[in-house]
Amino acid sequence: MAIELIDEAMGHGARQSRACEVVGIDRRTYQRWQRTGLSDRRQVIEKRSPANKLDEEERQAIIAVCNTEEFRSQSPKQIVPALADRGIYLASESTFYRVLRAEDMLHHRGRARQPATTGKPRACVATAPNQVWSWDITYLANSVKGLFFYLYLFMDIYSRKIVGWEVYETESSEQAAQVLRKSRLAEAIAPGQEVILHTDNGSPMKGATMLATMQKLGVVPSFSRPSVSNDNAYSEALFKTLKYVPGYPTKPFEDIEAARQWVMQCVQWYNHSHRHSGLKYVTPAQRHEGCDIEILAHRKWVYEAAKERHPQRWSGDTRNWEHEPVVNLNPIRDNEIKKAA
């Protein structure tokens, strides 16, 4: 049938290579079929078992050994050497694993608990300021070698604005709770207004004082997976921005007051002067106050007016200055939905 279709297509002027591509065979395969005739196209592939395949008796011997009192809690990597020490060889470790897998016996063996699997944190969506916050702690260099100052930083993921910060000489959940309370007061969050607070799994984040304060204030906790920094991407990106600005000190801070003074100036610059690339180059304060909608609309008008004056300079649409109304934290990807299904 394939040859007939290709011949028909070529009879109407199609190229042989293109006709073969549409049918789904290689051009050389078509030419070989033309030379050898129909017999080569109807080859029957004989299924042969591997010469080294275990017979049923050998398979049962492996299963019996793995189920003995002595070896039922051990892995094939331990069983095979132990048998070899006794002059017995049944099969390799990989064959043991293959037989156990085929019999649905390749499960956790022994009394130890299986490693816990931590699921991805729930997806959070922010459509306005003060709905979802993120916070973390980072080190600031101290002039005393081996010691550090600790910067506690709270940010709003919708606007990327730093809503609270403090520098301490230690890490503790009590100090984190103080910064949280000050941040809520600074943002004038009403009692009962729900705020989701995302962070990682450090001890200050999950300490009893911090968790009790969150419960009292009506703050909903959200935690990253252990050792997965991407789950707290907004805070990680903020720390990089602060530590790589041109004004970051080249030498360690002499004392905690010097560190606090620098952080205060940097936060002022970040919130009110830094044009954030993730916000289409408006400042976090402008986004937080809702001024970005008017600013982006004006930019769009400027670009469209420029295109009308010089249409030959534009090959397509103008730059996208549309306001982004939704910010996602740890969104569910399409491939994760397919895996769950």
C-alpha positions as CSV (number, residue, x, y, z in Angstrom):
1,M,0.0,0.0,0.0
2,A,2.9,2.4,0.8
3,I,4.5,1.7,-2.5
4,E,1.3,2.3,-4.3
5,L,0.7,5.6,-2.6
6,I,4.2,6.8,-3.3
7,D,4.0,5.7,-6.9
8,E,0.7,7.5,-7.3
9,A,2.1,10.7,-5.7
10,M,5.2,10.6,-8.0
11,G,2.9,10.1,-11.0
12,H,1.3,13.4,-10.1
13,G,4.7,15.2,-10.0
14,A,5.7,14.8,-6.3
15,R,9.3,14.2,-5.3
16,Q,10.2,10.8,-4.1
17,S,11.8,12.0,-0.9
18,R,8.8,14.1,0.0
19,A,6.3,11.3,-0.8
20,C,8.3,8.9,1.4
21,E,8.4,11.4,4.2
22,V,4.6,11.8,4.1
23,V,4.0,8.1,4.1
24,G,6.4,7.7,7.0
25,I,9.2,5.5,5.5
26,D,12.8,6.3,4.5
27,R,13.5,6.9,0.9
28,R,16.2,4.1,0.9
29,T,13.6,1.6,2.3
30,Y,11.3,2.4,-0.6
31,Q,14.1,1.9,-3.1
32,R,15.1,-1.5,-1.5
33,W,11.5,-2.6,-1.6
34,Q,11.4,-1.8,-5.3
35,R,14.5,-3.8,-5.9
36,T,13.8,-6.9,-3.8
37,G,10.1,-7.2,-4.4
38,L,7.2,-8.2,-2.1
39,S,9.0,-11.0,-0.2
40,D,11.3,-8.6,1.6
41,R,8.4,-6.5,2.7
42,R,6.7,-9.4,4.4
43,Q,9.5,-10.5,6.6
44,V,8.5,-12.2,9.8
45,I,10.7,-11.5,12.7
46,E,11.3,-14.5,14.8
47,K,11.1,-13.9,18.5
48,R,14.0,-15.6,20.3
49,S,14.6,-15.8,24.0
50,P,18.0,-14.6,25.2
51,A,20.5,-17.5,25.7
52,N,21.3,-16.4,29.2
53,K,17.6,-16.2,30.3
54,L,16.9,-17.8,33.7
55,D,14.5,-20.8,33.7
56,E,11.6,-21.0,36.1
57,E,13.5,-23.2,38.6
58,E,16.3,-20.6,38.8
59,R,13.9,-17.8,39.3
60,Q,12.1,-19.6,42.1
61,A,15.4,-20.2,43.8
62,I,16.2,-16.5,43.8
63,I,12.7,-15.7,45.2
64,A,13.1,-18.4,47.9
65,V,16.5,-17.1,49.0
66,C,15.1,-13.5,49.3
67,N,12.2,-14.7,51.4
68,T,14.3,-16.6,54.0
69,E,14.6,-15.4,57.5
70,E,18.2,-14.5,57.0
71,F,17.9,-12.4,53.9
72,R,14.3,-11.0,53.9
73,S,15.5,-7.7,55.3
74,Q,18.5,-7.3,53.0
75,S,18.9,-5.9,49.5
76,P,20.4,-8.0,46.6
77,K,23.6,-6.0,47.0
78,Q,24.0,-7.6,50.4
79,I,22.6,-11.0,49.5
80,V,24.8,-11.8,46.5
81,P,28.1,-11.3,48.2
82,A,26.9,-13.3,51.3
83,L,26.0,-16.2,49.0
84,A,29.4,-15.9,47.2
85,D,31.2,-16.3,50.5
86,R,29.5,-19.6,50.9
87,G,30.4,-20.7,47.4
88,I,27.0,-20.2,46.0
89,Y,26.2,-18.1,42.9
90,L,22.6,-17.8,41.7
91,A,22.7,-14.6,39.6
92,S,24.0,-11.1,39.6
93,E,22.6,-8.3,41.7
94,S,20.8,-6.8,38.7
95,T,19.2,-10.1,37.9
96,F,18.0,-10.4,41.5
97,Y,16.5,-6.9,41.2
98,R,14.8,-7.8,37.9
99,V,13.3,-11.0,39.3
100,L,12.0,-9.2,42.4
101,R,10.6,-6.4,40.3
102,A,8.7,-8.8,38.0
103,E,7.2,-10.5,41.1
104,D,6.2,-7.2,42.6
105,M,8.5,-7.8,45.5
106,L,10.9,-4.9,45.1
107,H,9.6,-2.9,48.0
108,H,11.2,-1.4,51.1
109,R,12.9,-4.1,53.1
110,G,13.8,-4.0,56.8
111,R,12.4,-2.2,59.8
112,A,13.7,1.3,59.0
113,R,11.1,3.8,57.8
114,Q,11.0,4.6,54.1
115,P,12.4,8.1,53.2
116,A,9.6,10.6,53.5
117,T,8.6,12.3,50.3
118,T,7.6,16.0,50.7
119,G,5.0,17.3,48.3
120,K,5.3,20.6,46.6
121,P,3.9,23.5,48.6
122,R,0.4,24.6,47.7
123,A,0.1,27.2,45.0
124,C,-0.6,30.7,46.2
125,V,-2.1,33.5,44.1
126,A,-1.9,37.2,44.8
127,T,-4.2,39.7,43.0
128,A,-3.5,42.6,45.3
129,P,-1.0,43.8,47.9
130,N,-0.9,42.1,51.3
131,Q,-2.3,38.8,50.3
132,V,0.8,36.7,50.0
133,W,4.1,37.6,51.7
134,S,7.5,35.8,51.6
135,W,10.3,36.1,54.0
136,D,13.8,34.7,54.7
137,I,17.0,35.4,56.6
138,T,20.4,36.1,54.9
139,Y,23.9,36.6,56.3
140,L,25.7,40.0,56.3
141,A,29.5,39.9,56.7
142,N,30.9,40.8,60.1
143,S,34.3,42.3,60.7
144,V,34.9,39.5,63.2
145,K,35.8,36.4,61.3
146,G,33.3,33.6,61.7
147,L,30.5,35.8,63.0
148,F,27.7,37.3,60.9
149,F,24.8,39.7,61.2
150,Y,21.4,38.3,60.2
151,L,19.0,40.3,57.9
152,Y,15.3,39.4,58.4
153,L,13.4,40.5,55.3
154,F,9.7,40.3,54.6
155,M,8.3,41.1,51.1
156,D,5.0,41.3,49.3
157,I,5.1,39.0,46.3
158,Y,2.4,41.0,44.4
159,S,4.4,44.2,44.4
160,R,7.8,42.9,45.4
161,K,7.9,45.6,48.1
162,I,9.9,45.1,51.2
163,V,7.2,45.4,53.9
164,G,9.5,44.7,56.9
165,W,13.1,44.2,57.8
166,E,15.5,44.1,60.8
167,V,19.1,43.2,61.4
168,Y,20.0,41.1,64.4
169,E,23.1,39.3,65.8
170,T,21.4,36.0,66.1
171,E,18.6,33.9,64.5
172,S,15.5,33.1,66.6
173,S,11.8,32.7,66.1
174,E,11.2,35.4,68.8
175,Q,13.0,38.0,66.7
176,A,11.2,36.8,63.6
177,A,7.8,37.2,65.3
178,Q,8.8,40.8,66.3
179,V,9.5,41.7,62.7
180,L,6.2,40.1,61.6
181,R,4.2,42.2,64.1
182,K,6.0,45.4,63.0
183,S,5.4,44.6,59.3
184,R,1.7,44.2,59.8
185,L,1.4,47.4,61.7
186,A,3.4,49.3,59.0
187,E,1.1,48.0,56.4
188,A,-2.0,48.7,58.5
189,I,-3.4,45.2,58.0
190,A,-6.7,45.0,59.8
191,P,-7.4,42.3,62.4
192,G,-8.8,39.2,60.7
193,Q,-7.4,40.0,57.3
194,E,-5.8,36.8,56.0
195,V,-2.2,37.0,54.8
196,I,-0.3,33.9,53.6
197,L,3.3,33.9,54.7
198,H,5.7,31.7,52.8
199,T,9.2,30.8,54.0
200,D,11.6,27.9,54.1
201,N,12.1,25.2,56.8
202,G,14.7,26.9,59.1
203,S,14.3,26.8,62.8
204,P,13.4,30.5,63.2
205,M,10.7,30.0,60.6
206,K,9.1,27.0,62.4
207,G,9.9,28.0,66.0
208,A,7.0,27.9,68.5
209,T,7.0,31.6,69.1
210,M,6.8,32.4,65.4
211,L,4.1,29.9,64.8
212,A,2.1,31.1,67.8
213,T,2.4,34.7,66.7
214,M,1.2,33.8,63.2
215,Q,-1.8,32.0,64.6
216,K,-2.7,34.9,66.8
217,L,-2.4,37.4,63.9
218,G,-4.4,35.2,61.5
219,V,-1.4,34.6,59.3
220,V,-1.5,31.4,57.2
221,P,1.9,29.6,57.1
222,S,3.3,28.1,53.9
223,F,6.6,26.3,53.8
224,S,9.1,25.3,51.1
225,R,10.3,21.7,50.6
226,P,13.5,20.9,52.5
227,S,16.6,22.1,50.5
228,V,14.5,23.4,47.6
229,S,15.3,27.1,47.2
230,N,13.1,27.5,44.1
231,D,10.0,27.2,46.4
232,N,10.9,30.6,47.9
233,A,12.2,32.2,44.7
234,Y,11.0,35.7,45.4
235,S,13.0,36.1,48.6
236,E,16.1,34.4,47.0
237,A,15.9,36.9,44.0
238,L,15.5,39.8,46.4
239,F,18.6,38.9,48.4
240,K,20.6,38.7,45.1
241,T,19.4,42.1,44.1
242,L,20.4,43.7,47.4
243,K,23.8,42.0,47.6
244,Y,24.8,42.8,44.0
245,V,23.9,46.5,43.9
246,P,26.9,48.7,43.2
247,G,26.7,50.3,46.6
248,Y,27.0,47.0,48.5
249,P,30.0,47.4,50.9
250,T,33.2,45.8,49.8
251,K,34.3,45.3,53.4
252,P,32.5,43.6,56.3
253,F,30.3,45.8,58.5
254,E,32.1,47.1,61.6
255,D,29.1,46.8,63.9
256,I,25.3,46.1,63.8
257,E,24.5,49.8,63.5
258,A,26.5,50.1,60.4
259,A,24.7,47.1,58.9
260,R,21.3,48.5,59.8
261,Q,22.2,51.9,58.4
262,W,23.1,50.4,55.1
263,V,20.0,48.1,54.9
264,M,17.7,51.1,55.6
265,Q,19.2,53.0,52.7
266,C,19.1,50.0,50.4
267,V,15.5,49.3,51.3
268,Q,14.5,52.9,50.5
269,W,16.3,52.7,47.2
270,Y,14.7,49.3,46.3
271,N,11.2,50.2,47.2
272,H,11.1,53.7,45.7
273,S,13.8,54.0,43.0
274,H,14.5,50.5,41.7
275,R,12.7,49.7,38.4
276,H,11.9,46.1,38.9
277,S,12.3,43.9,35.7
278,G,9.5,41.5,37.0
279,L,7.1,44.4,37.3
280,K,7.7,45.8,33.8
281,Y,10.1,48.4,35.2
282,V,8.0,50.2,37.7
283,T,9.1,50.5,41.3
284,P,7.7,48.1,44.0
285,A,6.2,51.1,45.8
286,Q,4.3,52.2,42.6
287,R,3.0,48.6,42.2
288,H,2.1,48.4,45.9
289,E,0.1,51.7,45.7
290,G,-1.6,50.8,42.4
291,C,0.1,53.6,40.4
292,D,1.6,51.1,38.0
293,I,-1.7,50.8,36.0
294,E,-1.7,54.4,35.0
295,I,2.1,54.4,34.4
296,L,2.0,51.3,32.1
297,A,-1.1,52.7,30.2
298,H,0.8,55.9,29.5
299,R,3.8,53.9,28.3
300,K,1.6,52.0,26.0
301,W,0.1,55.2,24.6
302,V,3.7,56.6,24.0
303,Y,4.7,53.5,22.1
304,E,1.6,53.4,20.0
305,A,2.0,57.1,19.1
306,A,5.6,56.5,18.1
307,K,4.5,53.7,15.9
308,E,1.9,55.9,14.2
309,R,4.6,58.5,13.4
310,H,7.2,56.0,12.1
311,P,5.4,52.7,11.2
312,Q,8.3,51.6,9.1
313,R,10.4,51.1,12.2
314,W,8.1,48.5,13.6
315,S,7.9,45.0,12.3
316,G,5.1,43.9,14.7
317,D,3.2,45.0,17.7
318,T,4.6,47.5,20.2
319,R,6.1,46.4,23.5
320,N,3.7,44.7,25.9
321,W,3.1,47.2,28.7
322,E,-0.1,45.6,29.9
323,H,-0.6,45.4,33.7
324,E,-0.2,41.9,35.1
325,P,-3.0,41.4,37.6
326,V,-2.0,38.1,39.0
327,V,1.2,36.8,40.6
328,N,1.7,33.1,41.3
329,L,3.9,31.5,44.0
330,N,4.7,27.8,43.2
331,P,2.1,27.4,40.5
332,I,1.1,24.0,39.3
333,R,2.7,23.3,35.9
334,D,1.0,21.4,33.0
335,N,3.5,18.5,33.3
336,E,2.6,18.1,37.0
337,I,-1.1,18.0,36.2
338,K,-0.4,15.2,33.6
339,K,1.7,13.2,36.2
340,A,-1.1,13.5,38.7
341,A,-3.7,12.3,36.2
